[in-house]
Amino acid sequence: MEVGFIGLGIMGKPMTRNLIKAGHQVAVFDIVPELVAELSASGAVRGKSAADVASRSEVTITMVPDGPEVEAAVLGPGGALEGAKAGSIIVDMSSISPIVAQKVGAACTAKGVEFLDAPVSGGEPKAIDGTLAIMVGGKQEVFDTVMPLFQAMGSSATLTGPIGAGNVTKLANQMMVAVNIAAMGEALVLATKAGLDPEIVFNAVKGGLAGSAVLNAKAPMVIARNFKPGFRIRLHQKDLRNALAAAESMKVSLPFTSMAQQVLLALMNSGRGDLDHSAIATFIEDMAKTEVRKPKG
């Protein structure tokens, strides 16, 4: 396919590379020229603007931080919708409010352009491996058309409902991940404070009911004191903020999500917003004055 990709950051860059590897012709644009140059060196076509990229493409993908950036990249001056041809497809793979996804989808429909909201889970490691989980909202026939691209970037892609459903599903995912990491942090801090080796505790529980993909990915990072961002705290806070806003509009109480969002805000205020979200555990460590690490000697 002729594909456009807008947003070449920590996730967009490896996702673009996987599309190129799969044999698709990819035109790229980002507000950071160095990122465009880097991807053009990897075989992508350099786009002058989001509109220029969309004018060259059957399917245009956006992968940017939040709703305002999606609106700018798609609906703003020089945005993708300005260049998109009737009958083409715009796929937003950012994690945003479902309300914004529906707004962008309606604008696309008015111009005869199809739209999917298709946020992803897995962070940078799975973006690099091409094993992202992709949650999609939109029409079945549009989903089927884009499936070869999803297969190049992910290990699974699931149509969860109409436009906006992809982001509701992603928010549900992010709620579970945040609360899971927080509980893991509490458990490992308790074990360490009790004099146990947290790595042994992790290995003991990972095969039981407490075992999860989150535990397997994040516990070793905490124990190794490796908080290099695969998914940044500030982005996870944004997702929980969107979840709470959506919940409020539907009169749904989310007490544990609210607590997790407050923890993430506190970490951002202490200068840890660009650490990996496994650093949620450091909030518990601060309160217990105990750092999760292997015992000395």
C-alpha positions in Angstrom: 0.0 0.0 0.0 0.9 3.7 -0.3 1.0 4.7 3.4 1.4 8.0 5.1 2.8 8.2 8.7 2.6 11.4 10.8 4.4 11.4 14.1 7.8 9.8 14.3 8.4 9.7 18.0 9.2 6.9 20.4 6.4 4.7 19.0 5.9 6.1 15.5 9.5 5.6 14.4 9.7 1.8 14.9 6.1 1.4 13.6 7.1 3.2 10.4 10.2 1.0 10.0 8.0 -2.1 10.3 5.7 -0.9 7.6 8.8 -0.3 5.3 10.1 -3.7 6.1 6.7 -5.2 5.1 7.1 -3.7 1.7 4.8 -0.7 1.9 5.7 2.6 0.4 5.7 5.1 3.3 5.7 8.9 3.2 6.5 10.5 6.5 6.1 13.8 8.3 6.9 15.1 11.8 7.3 18.6 13.2 10.9 17.6 14.1 12.8 17.7 10.8 15.6 15.4 12.1 13.1 12.6 12.6 11.9 12.9 9.0 15.5 12.8 7.8 16.2 9.7 9.9 13.3 7.8 8.5 14.0 9.0 4.9 17.4 7.4 5.3 15.6 4.2 6.2 13.6 4.2 2.9 10.7 6.5 3.7 9.6 9.3 1.4 10.1 12.7 2.9 6.8 14.6 3.2 6.5 18.4 3.4 3.5 18.5 5.7 0.7 16.3 7.0 -1.4 17.3 4.1 1.3 16.5 1.6 1.8 13.0 3.2 -2.0 12.4 3.0 -2.2 13.5 -0.6 0.3 10.7 -1.5 -1.4 7.9 0.5 -4.2 5.4 0.4 -4.0 5.1 4.2 -2.6 7.9 6.5 -1.6 7.0 10.0 -1.2 9.5 12.8 0.7 8.7 16.0 1.0 11.8 18.3 0.8 12.4 22.0 -2.8 13.5 22.7 -6.1 14.8 21.4 -5.0 18.4 20.7 -2.1 17.1 18.6 -4.4 14.7 16.7 -6.8 17.6 15.9 -3.9 19.7 14.7 -2.4 16.9 12.6 -5.7 15.9 11.0 -8.0 18.9 11.1 -5.7 21.9 11.4 -4.1 24.0 8.6 -1.9 21.8 6.6 -3.4 18.8 8.3 -4.0 15.3 6.9 -7.7 15.9 6.0 -6.7 18.9 3.9 -4.7 16.6 1.6 -6.7 13.4 1.9 -8.6 12.2 -1.2 -12.3 11.1 -0.9 -12.3 7.4 -0.4 -8.9 7.3 1.4 -8.5 6.3 5.0 -7.1 8.1 8.0 -6.1 5.9 11.0 -5.3 7.6 14.3 -3.2 5.3 16.4 -2.6 7.8 19.2 -4.2 7.2 22.7 -6.8 10.0 23.1 -10.2 10.7 24.4 -12.9 8.8 22.6 -14.8 12.1 22.3 -12.0 13.6 20.3 -11.8 10.4 18.2 -15.5 10.8 17.4 -15.0 14.5 16.5 -12.2 13.7 14.1 -14.1 10.8 12.6 -17.1 13.0 11.9 -15.0 15.6 10.2 -13.4 12.9 8.0 -16.9 11.4 7.1 -18.1 14.9 6.1 -15.2 15.0 3.5 -15.8 11.4 2.3 -12.7 10.1 4.1 -12.9 6.9 6.2 -11.6 6.9 9.7 -10.5 4.4 12.3 -9.3 5.1 15.9 -6.7 2.4 16.6 -4.6 3.0 19.8 -2.0 0.4 20.7 -0.6 -1.3 23.7 2.9 -2.6 24.3 5.2 0.4 24.4 8.4 0.9 22.6 9.7 -2.7 22.9 6.6 -4.2 21.1 6.6 -1.3 18.6 10.1 -2.3 17.7 9.3 -6.0 17.5 6.1 -5.4 15.6 4.0 -7.2 18.3 1.7 -4.4 19.4 -1.9 -5.1 20.5 -4.1 -2.8 18.4 -7.6 -1.8 19.5 -9.8 -0.5 16.7 -13.0 1.5 16.4 -14.8 2.0 13.0 -16.4 0.1 10.2 -15.7 -3.6 9.5 -14.9 -3.0 5.8 -12.4 -0.3 6.6 -10.8 -2.4 9.3 -10.4 -5.2 6.8 -8.7 -2.9 4.3 -6.2 -1.7 6.8 -5.5 -5.1 8.4 -2.3 -5.8 6.3 -0.8 -2.6 7.9 -1.9 -3.7 11.4 -0.3 -7.0 10.8 3.0 -5.3 10.0 2.9 -3.4 13.3 1.2 -5.7 15.7 0.6 -9.3 16.8 -3.1 -8.7 17.2 -5.7 -6.2 16.0 -9.3 -6.3 17.3 -12.3 -4.3 16.0 -14.0 -3.4 19.3 -17.0 -1.3 18.0 -17.7 2.0 16.2 -15.4 5.0 16.1 -14.3 5.8 19.6 -14.5 2.2 20.8 -10.8 1.7 20.2 -9.9 4.4 22.6 -12.4 3.3 25.2 -10.7 -0.1 25.0 -7.3 1.5 25.3 -8.4 3.5 28.4 -9.6 0.2 30.0 -6.2 -1.3 29.2 -4.3 1.7 30.7 -6.4 1.6 33.9 -5.6 -2.1 34.4 -1.9 -1.6 33.7 -1.5 1.4 36.1 -3.2 -0.3 39.0 -1.3 -3.5 38.3 2.1 -1.7 38.4 1.1 0.1 41.6 0.1 -3.1 43.3 3.4 -4.7 42.1 5.3 -1.8 43.6 3.6 -2.2 46.9 4.3 -6.0 46.9 7.9 -5.7 46.1 8.5 -2.9 48.6 6.9 -5.0 51.3 9.0 -8.1 50.4 12.2 -6.0 50.3 11.4 -4.3 53.7 10.9 -7.8 55.1 14.4 -8.7 54.1 13.5 -10.9 51.1 15.2 -10.9 47.7 12.6 -9.2 45.4 13.8 -11.2 42.4 13.1 -14.5 44.2 9.7 -13.2 45.3 9.0 -12.2 41.6 10.0 -15.6 40.3 7.9 -17.3 43.0 4.7 -15.5 42.2 4.9 -15.0 38.4 3.6 -18.5 37.7 0.6 -18.2 39.9 -2.6 -16.1 39.8 -0.6 -12.9 40.3 1.4 -13.5 37.2 0.8 -11.1 34.3 2.5 -9.6 31.2 2.8 -6.4 33.3 4.5 -8.2 36.1 6.9 -10.0 33.8 7.8 -6.8 31.9 8.0 -4.3 34.8 9.2 -6.2 37.9 12.7 -6.9 36.4 13.0 -3.2 35.5 12.3 -2.1 39.0 14.7 -4.6 40.5 17.4 -3.6 38.0 16.7 0.1 38.7 16.1 0.5 34.9 13.5 3.2 34.3 14.5 3.9 30.7 11.1 4.9 29.1 9.2 2.3 27.1 6.1 4.2 28.1 6.5 7.5 30.0 4.8 8.4 33.2 3.5 11.7 31.8 1.8 9.8 28.9 0.2 7.3 31.2 -1.1 10.1 33.4 -2.7 11.6 30.3 -4.4 8.3 29.5 -5.8 8.1 33.1 -6.9 11.7 32.9 -8.8 10.8 29.7 -10.3 7.7 31.4 -11.5 9.8 34.3 -13.1 12.4 32.0 -14.9 9.7 30.0 -16.0 8.1 33.3 -17.4 11.3 34.6 -19.4 11.9 31.5 -21.0 8.5 32.0 -21.3 8.8 35.8 -19.0 5.9 36.4 -16.9 5.9 39.6 -13.2 4.8 39.2 -11.6 5.1 42.7 -8.5 3.0 42.0 -7.8 4.7 38.6 -8.2 8.1 40.4 -5.7 7.1 43.0 -3.2 5.9 40.3 -3.6 9.1 38.4 -2.8 11.1 41.5 0.4 9.0 42.0 1.4 9.7 38.4 0.8 13.4 38.9 3.0 13.4 42.1 5.8 11.6 40.2 5.6 14.2 37.4 5.8 17.0 40.0 8.9 15.4 41.4 10.6 15.4 38.0 10.0 11.8 37.1 7.5 12.3 34.3 9.8 11.1 31.6 10.7 7.8 33.4 9.1 4.5 32.4 5.8 3.9 34.1 7.5 1.1 36.1 8.7 4.0 38.2 5.3 4.1 39.8 7.0 1.8 42.2 9.3 4.6 43.3 6.3 6.4 44.8 5.8 3.5 47.2 9.5 3.3 47.9 9.6 7.0 48.9 6.8 6.4 51.5 8.4 3.3 52.9 12.0 4.7 52.7 12.9 1.3 51.1 14.3 0.8 47.6 13.5 -2.5 45.8 16.8 -4.2 45.0 18.6 -7.4 45.7 20.1 -7.7 49.2 23.8 -7.0 49.6 26.2 -9.8 50.2 
